């Protein structure tokens, strides 16, 4: 695991983490700091005035917990190379990661469901839920290029089926393994693993259907076929409001995702 991510994860378990301490850790990694400032200044988050420091990003735009979660996600994925897999769509990957995180955190806050994860945890899981895809592309670029070619030839099929056929493992298994290997909170790996077959998720894991619903809605948005996102335990009017406002910001999300390459 990258050293910066290790420090950030230690801070994630500290409820009294100081803004200045968090900013200092991020700023020791200039590339990470620059990426976070760019995210805070994006049209998707629409700051009233330009952000020029991590401290400003925390205080004026994103908040401490979101900056910490985004920093963890960006630092964990920074070491992966996708250049040797031409058919990998990095923009679609980040639309799904960032969009799922944003939607899931808001829906988790509004959900009236026993055992629902807190919004910050939902954001982190949403941001990392598809990291296994990056891992497989990094390790097996030629094989994954074949996987994406097979998927394009059979658009009604599912990506994990082709991954299993070509590699013997899918990105849900790979992502769960990596999260455990790196020692992330158990809920991250468990949720990713269960996303491989959400129907098997026990009732005390309501985060699984929430993440599955939001990522599926975003996948539909990518191909222009999304209806209103609905989720058991979340007021229907709130679901309509969130999906309407999110749809209006989708082009801004696409632009932000394009900068994450």
N, C-alpha and C positions, 0 to 999 in steps of 0.2 A: 504494500500500500504506500502511496506517496506520503512523505513525511508531513506535509501540510495537512493532508486529510486526516492523518492520525491525530494531530493536535486538535483539529476541528471537532473530531468525534469525541475526544475527551471533554471538550467544552460543551458538547451537546448534552452530556449528562449532568452538567452544572447549572442548576436553576438560577444561580446568582452571577452568571458570567457577565463580565463588564464589557461595555461597548468598546472602550479603548483597547482592552486586551484582545478582543476578537478582531478589531481593525488591524492591530499590530501584527497578528499572526498572518492575516490575509496579505498585508502589505509586504511581508517578507518574500512573497512570491509575486514578482511584478506582473507576470503574465496573467495570473489568477486575478490580481487586483484590477488590471486593465479590463479583463473580461467582465468582471462584476460591475464596474463603473459603466461599461458599455451597455450591459443589460438594464441597469437602473435608468439610463438615459434613453432607452428604446421607446418607440411610440407605443408599444404594448403596455408600458407602465406610465407613460405620459407625465413625467415630472414637470412641475410648474416652471422650474428653473433648472438649468443644466447642473448635473451632479459632477463634482470634481474630486471627491475623495470617498473612501469606504465609509468613513464616519457619516458623511452626508447621505450616502446611499441607505445607511441604516436608519438614520433619524428622519429623513424627509421623504423617502420613497418606499422602501421595502420592509423595514422593520428588522429587528435583531435576529429573530428566529428564521425568517425567510433568507436573509443574507447568509446566515450560517448554513442552512440547508442547501442553498444554491452553491455556496462555496464547496461544500462536501461533494455534491454531485459533479461539479465542474472539475475539481481536483482529482476525483476518482476516475473520470473518463479521459483526462488529459493525456494519459500515456498510451492510449490506443491509436493504432494507425489503420486507416480505412482506404488509403490511396491505392492499394493493390487489388481492390474489389470494385471495379468500375460500376457495377449495377447496384451497389449499396446507395440508398438515398438518404444522405445525412440530414437533409432538410426535413424529410418526413420523420426521421428518427427523433429529431429535436422538437418538432411540432407535437409529436405524441408524448414525449417525456415532459416538456414544459407545460403543455396543455393539460395533461392528466394531473400533474402536480397542482396546477392552479385550480382546476375544477374540483378535484377531489378534496382539497383543503376546505373550500367553501361549502361543499355538500356535507362534509363530515361535521362542520360547525352547525349546519342546519338540521342534521339528521336526528330523529327521535327514535334511536335504536340502541338497545342495551349492548354494551360492550364495544361501541364504535370507538375507533382510535381518535386521539385528539387531532385537531387540524394540522399541527406542525408535523406530526408523525405521518399523517396522510400525505402531506406535501412531499416529504422525503421519500416515502415509498413510491409515490407517483413519479417522482423525478428519476428514480433508479429502477423502475419496474421492468424496463426493457434493456437493461445494461448487458444482459446475456447475448443479445444480438451483436452489440459492439465487440464483445469478447470473441465470439465465433468468427466475426469478420476479421478481427485482428490476428487470430491464430490460424485460420483456414481461409484465406482470401479467395483462392481459386475455387475451392469447394463451395463456398458461400455464393460466389458468382454463378455457379451452376444452379444452386438452390434458387436464387432470384430469377434466373432464366426459366427454370421449371415453373415457378409461380406465375411468371408473366404469361407463359404458354397455357396455363390453366387458372385463370383469374378467380374462379369460384372456389378454389382450394385454399388450404390454410398453410401458412409459412412453416409451422412446426412439423407438419407431415413431411414436407420436402427436406427439412433439416434432418429429421430422423432417418429418412431414406438414404441421404447422402453421407451423413456424419455419424449416425447412430445415437445422436443426442440432439435435443432441441434447446432453444435459447432460454426457456423457462428453467430447465435443469441446470444449464450452464450459469445463468444468473444467480440462482439460489446457491449453487456451489461457491461461486466467487464471493458472495456476500458473507457466507459462513467462514470462508477462508480468510477474509479480511476482518472478521470479527465485528461486523455491523450488528445493531440491535436485532435479536431473533425475529421480530415481527417483519423485518424487511425480507429475509430469506424465505420465511414461511409463506408470506403473501405471494411472493414471486412464484414459488413452487406450486401453490394452489391455483395460480392463474393458468397453469397448464390444463387444468380441468376444473373450472369454477364450480361445477355442479357437485363436486366432492368436498367443497368447503364446509366445515361444520358451522352450526348456527352462531357459535361464539366467535366467529371470524367475519363480522359484517364488513370489514375493510375490503375483503376479497371481491364481493359483488360490486362494491362501490368503485374500486379501481377498474374492474372488468367493464362496468357500464360506461365509465368516462372514456377509457381508451377505445372502446368499440365505437362510441359516438364520434370521437375524433377521427378514427379511421374512416368512418362514413363521411365526415366533413371533407376529408382529403379527396374523396372521389365525388363530392357534390350530392350525396344521398342521405344527409342527416335529417332526421325528424327531431322533435323535442325530446331531450334527454329526460327520462323518468326513472325514479329510484324509490323503492319501497322504504318508507320511513322518512321521506323528505316531502314537504308540502308541495303539491302540484304547481301552485302559483309561483313558488320560489324556483322550482325546476324550470318553468317557462321563462322566468326573468333571467336566470343565469344562462340558459342556452341562447336566449335572444341577444343579451349583451355580449356574450362570448362570440357569437356568430359575427356581430358587428366589428369585433376586434380581431377576427381570424386572419385578415391580411396582415395586420401588425404582428401577430404571432408568427406568421410565415416569414416575414422580413427578419424578425429576431432570430428565428431558427436558422435562417440562411447564414447569419453571422457566426454561428456556433461551429462551423466547419473547422 
